[in-house]
């Protein structure tokens, strides 16, 4: 599981890429930092590498 941080305030599922880290908002209001991301049908990537390729827009959400 990814560590919970006292980081930026994000809504549930909201993604923020900052200083080479990928933060995702959770239901309890505290973000987690992703260590890796595995897009559907692809191999696991370090989260920072995924973000460089995916280029999530500010406020973009993941999950559903």
ABEGO torsion letter per residue (X at the ends): XBBBBBBBBBBBGBBBBBGGBBBBBBAAGBBBBBABBBBBGBBBBBAAAAAAAAGBBBGBBBEX
